[in-house]
Amino acid sequence: MKQINSDKYSLYLNAFIRTVKARLEDEHDKQLIIRNIFYGVKLINSMPKKREYDEILSAFQLASAIKGTMGKLTPKEFMNIFPIAKEFDGDKYEMKDYFYTKEYIETLDQDKPIGENVHEFLWEYMNREIMNFSVKILCLMSDLRRAEGHLGLFEEFMASQGMETPNTFKNSKGEAMYIRNGKPEKIHGTKSNHLKVVH
């Protein structure tokens, strides 16, 4: 299985590099932009886990650049590349589904580029490949934090909600703490009302 993933990664990497080189000749060619994004998402999703700080940082910057390029597409163009998943039971499981995504898309101008709202757009969009891409970016961000001596995003969130984690402790005031560079550092509680730990 590892060999197959490695082969896929190499294929997508080569295809991505070819489209990037072609875009140097004509950066406004919409078909090249579309191919760039398509191969970029496939590349990030098939990328092996990075261990070294410089590798993680490069992968995160690449994924962020691909995400930024998505902002050049209109919702209509985006749907043609990554169709909305034909999953219709979101109400039953309180999850995003086809209807949820369609409803969100209808609030947008179909012929206007997504622009700076690309982050929100990706999180509202139901497509397995796009969901994997968004999760990969979060994982890279979390890996970067760990490499810099912080807690990973998920562990920090759990600790901020009062949950015990392997790398945190509570001080005498009951505040969540962790050790960074040999010194205790406080974990600030999240202000997000829509994020809650389910027990």
Wavefront OBJ file of the C-alpha trace (Angstrom):
o trace
v 0.000 0.000 0.000
v 2.881 2.390 0.848
v 4.407 1.733 -2.595
v 1.105 2.602 -4.351
v 0.800 5.862 -2.376
v 4.436 6.692 -3.145
v 3.859 6.061 -6.868
v 0.721 8.239 -6.838
v 2.606 10.991 -5.043
v 5.391 10.916 -7.668
v 2.867 11.038 -10.522
v 0.966 13.971 -8.992
v 4.213 15.777 -8.160
v 5.406 15.532 -11.786
v 2.012 16.630 -13.142
v 1.903 19.533 -10.673
v 5.435 20.686 -11.607
v 4.538 20.574 -15.325
v 1.466 22.772 -14.796
v 3.419 25.218 -12.619
v 6.063 25.546 -15.378
v 3.345 26.033 -18.003
v 1.743 28.736 -15.833
v 5.032 30.649 -15.852
v 4.370 31.197 -19.572
v 0.751 32.296 -19.042
v -0.313 32.739 -15.425
v -3.869 33.809 -16.400
v -4.717 30.705 -18.460
v -7.802 29.363 -16.641
v -7.284 25.761 -17.793
v -3.738 25.770 -16.394
v -4.998 27.229 -13.103
v -7.639 24.486 -12.921
v -5.065 21.747 -13.632
v -2.700 23.326 -11.108
v -5.369 23.154 -8.389
v -6.524 19.643 -9.343
v -3.007 18.164 -9.255
v -2.128 20.271 -6.207
v -4.973 18.803 -4.141
v -4.051 15.267 -5.284
v -0.398 15.983 -4.427
v -1.113 17.214 -0.894
v -3.572 14.375 -0.204
v -1.043 11.712 -1.275
v 1.971 13.391 0.376
v 3.885 11.192 2.826
v 4.136 12.465 6.404
v 6.929 14.984 6.844
v 9.212 14.680 9.874
v 11.721 17.549 9.681
v 10.722 21.151 10.433
v 11.865 22.487 7.023
v 9.911 19.754 5.198
v 6.757 20.430 7.233
v 7.074 24.180 6.634
v 7.577 23.698 2.858
v 4.574 21.341 2.656
v 2.412 23.807 4.617
v 3.476 26.721 2.384
v 2.744 24.669 -0.741
v -0.705 23.630 0.531
v -1.456 27.263 1.479
v -0.420 28.450 -2.011
v -2.723 25.864 -3.627
v -5.536 26.961 -1.324
v -4.874 30.601 -2.261
v -4.998 29.717 -5.977
v -8.462 28.200 -5.417
v -9.664 31.736 -4.708
v -9.218 32.515 -8.436
v -12.033 30.084 -9.292
v -15.732 30.819 -9.296
v -18.020 28.463 -7.304
v -19.260 27.094 -10.647
v -15.708 26.269 -11.808
v -14.864 24.750 -8.440
v -17.916 22.445 -8.584
v -16.837 21.235 -12.046
v -13.436 20.138 -10.708
v -14.584 18.795 -7.349
v -18.292 17.895 -7.585
v -20.375 18.070 -4.419
v -20.542 14.599 -2.857
v -23.864 12.863 -3.502
v -24.511 12.290 0.184
v -28.008 13.212 1.293
v -28.418 12.162 4.942
v -26.686 15.113 6.630
v -29.813 16.041 8.635
v -29.907 12.575 10.162
v -26.293 12.784 11.377
v -26.079 16.585 11.780
v -23.334 16.772 9.152
v -22.662 18.591 5.893
v -24.214 16.932 2.882
v -25.190 17.689 -0.727
v -28.187 19.860 0.263
v -26.209 21.806 2.862
v -23.452 22.580 0.354
v -25.920 23.524 -2.414
v -27.708 25.873 -0.029
v -24.389 27.509 0.892
v -23.266 27.775 -2.761
v -26.552 29.473 -3.687
v -25.708 32.359 -1.323
v -22.640 33.121 -3.489
v -22.299 34.822 -6.867
v -21.702 31.831 -9.180
v -19.624 33.856 -11.652
v -17.487 35.797 -9.170
v -14.141 34.338 -7.974
v -14.243 32.890 -4.445
v -11.385 35.217 -3.505
v -10.355 35.662 0.124
v -13.360 33.649 1.374
v -11.691 30.434 0.199
v -11.106 29.189 3.776
v -14.802 29.419 4.658
v -15.756 28.017 1.247
v -13.638 24.881 1.739
v -15.067 24.178 5.201
v -18.634 24.538 3.926
v -17.994 22.342 0.882
v -18.869 18.635 0.914
v -16.378 16.681 -1.174
v -14.148 13.965 0.320
v -11.044 15.098 -1.541
v -11.492 18.701 -0.401
v -12.212 17.592 3.167
v -8.982 15.536 3.154
v -7.087 18.532 1.771
v -8.427 20.817 4.539
v -7.578 18.243 7.211
v -4.042 17.850 5.760
v -3.495 21.613 6.116
v -4.642 21.465 9.752
v -2.338 18.495 10.416
v 0.616 20.338 8.873
v -0.198 23.389 11.026
v -0.344 21.151 14.090
v 2.979 19.484 13.156
v 4.572 22.920 12.747
v 3.391 23.936 16.216
v 4.823 20.731 17.721
v 8.146 21.293 15.920
v 8.242 24.790 17.484
v 7.731 23.364 20.984
v 3.976 24.021 21.306
v 1.193 21.489 21.726
v -0.562 20.186 18.631
v -3.833 21.990 17.762
v -6.127 19.176 18.933
v -4.288 18.592 22.193
v -4.271 22.314 22.959
v -7.997 22.523 22.265
v -8.706 19.503 24.519
v -6.604 20.947 27.341
v -8.298 24.354 26.988
v -11.631 22.554 27.511
v -10.385 21.060 30.793
v -9.611 17.584 29.440
v -6.467 15.792 30.582
v -3.879 15.084 27.890
v -0.478 13.309 28.066
v 1.508 16.559 27.717
v -0.466 18.918 29.959
v -1.017 19.457 33.657
v -2.915 21.844 35.927
v -1.237 24.361 38.198
v -2.371 25.160 41.753
v -5.066 27.507 40.358
v -6.482 24.731 38.160
v -5.237 26.367 34.935
v -4.165 24.105 32.049
v -0.409 24.283 31.451
v 2.295 22.636 29.352
v 6.090 22.768 29.313
v 7.722 24.761 26.517
v 11.481 25.344 26.403
v 11.756 24.043 29.959
v 9.195 26.513 31.366
v 5.473 26.115 32.155
v 3.209 27.957 29.722
v -0.507 28.620 30.199
v -3.082 27.311 27.734
v -5.782 29.884 27.114
v -9.380 28.682 26.896
v -11.092 28.855 23.538
v -13.719 31.529 22.974
v -15.539 29.485 20.307
v -19.151 28.767 21.296
v -19.648 26.305 18.425
v -16.703 24.051 19.446
v -17.430 21.756 22.362
v -15.932 18.548 23.651
v -18.436 15.707 23.484
v -18.143 13.386 26.515
l 1 2 3 4 5 6 7 8 9 10 11 12 13 14 15 16 17 18 19 20 21 22 23 24 25 26 27 28 29 30 31 32 33 34 35 36 37 38 39 40 41 42 43 44 45 46 47 48 49 50 51 52 53 54 55 56 57 58 59 60 61 62 63 64 65 66 67 68 69 70 71 72 73 74 75 76 77 78 79 80 81 82 83 84 85 86 87 88 89 90 91 92 93 94 95 96 97 98 99 100 101 102 103 104 105 106 107 108 109 110 111 112 113 114 115 116 117 118 119 120 121 122 123 124 125 126 127 128 129 130 131 132 133 134 135 136 137 138 139 140 141 142 143 144 145 146 147 148 149 150 151 152 153 154 155 156 157 158 159 160 161 162 163 164 165 166 167 168 169 170 171 172 173 174 175 176 177 178 179 180 181 182 183 184 185 186 187 188 189 190 191 192 193 194 195 196 197 198 199
